[in-house]
Amino acid sequence: MALYPMLWLFFCYGLLGWVLETAFAALRQRRYVDRSVLFGPLCISYGLTGAVLTWGLWELRGQYFFLFLGCAVGATVVEWVAGHLLERATHTRWWDYSRYRFNLDGYICAGASAVWGLLGLVAVEWISPLLVSLYRLLPPLLSHILLLVLVVVLLVDGLGTILTLMGIRDALPQVEAVNNRLAALSVRMGEWILRRTEGRIQRSYPKAQFIRRREKDRTSPFLRGNSFYSIMLLFLVGGVCGDLAETIFCRVRLGWWMSRSSVVWGPFSIVWGLALAAATLMLYRYRDRTASFFFVAGTLLGGLYEYLCSVFTELVFGTVFWDYSAIPFNLGGRINLLYCFFWGFAAVAWFKGLYPVLARWMAKIPPRAGKIAVWVLILFMAVNMSVSALALARYSSRAAGEPADQAWEVYMDTHYDDSVMHRIYPYAKMTD
């Protein structure tokens, strides 16, 4: 799906989410209240969730069970992340499911996840095709201009919201003026959004609980498993270990050595690196939970993650890097039940076995030298991933018969021709 239709879905679902939240709050409280973090009538979490689920799960339309499951897991992850980000940014709890059964931190619960699954199913199955059809009725130039204007307005609105949260909203009068107009628009659609941050939050979320600001932790960043440097280090370590594990697995299973790297320089699996870093960042606070908790979480999150990675690489690079069509209980060849269970077992092995040992080693890293080393590795991986993306893009273009017209294309054809790319990505298959 192209960029402009994705933006269209983002704004449509953002507006629909705002209307849904405002109407639900009005029904419960017998008065209209604004449910947007921004000044304008837009819920970012709904917009992102609707657009991403439509983009990632489009192939599951008609397969109601899997579509429901994918939407439920995806929307639940977004709600969990959004709740913690809002708490971290505003020191405020915006909603609380603590009184419901099977909740996690009060930010997600089984009942809400089921509702999100149903809403997501309806959205991807019926609403998204309708919205895309409406978008195609618009003249291309008009639709592009409209979406670009909305993006600019959203950026200004976001800047004004950040300044309000910092208590310095009047620092930029032009931004404040735009925010006032957006707030007036929201008033006509719902109720006036208060200018002061705490007032806005308390009116929109009467049950919001303000949390005391935490003192800045001055300990070594490698002592905290969810610090920036720890997570980046785990991304790098996980990428290397994941590549080696897959290489050994393929040697045992297929009987020959083959590259499982995601990049052109060195053994590194981006899929495994991101999975390990994201799983640790999200589940670090639950590291004392039971093994069954990590197995279920790893199975569901890992399955959705692998599916979306497969869709992403095919849509962006026109390449399929793995195909499980020959394995029973697969879903479009992108995931299969057995490997989803592997994600679950990997989560248990990581949090109950490997991570505690690695955390003790990381705690011994000198802070200053460790930070420098991490930044050097981040810079190297950034260049490595950029070159790999260009090489893959040119690999796909060559397969389509497109000649090398620009200097970077000639460079890629010279240094990363088809033989080199086939050696690095032996299972890659080109698609239309």
PyMOL commands that set and color helices and strands:
alter all, ss='L'
color gray80, all
select helices_A, chain A and resi 3-29+44-60+64-90+110-137+140-166+169-171+173-189+197-204+221-223+228-254+270-286+291-317+337-362+367-399+407-415+418-424
alter helices_A, ss='H'
color red, helices_A
select strands_A, chain A and resi 92-93+103-104+108-109+209-210+319-320+330-331+335-336+429-430
alter strands_A, ss='S'
color yellow, strands_A
deselect
rebuild
show_as cartoon
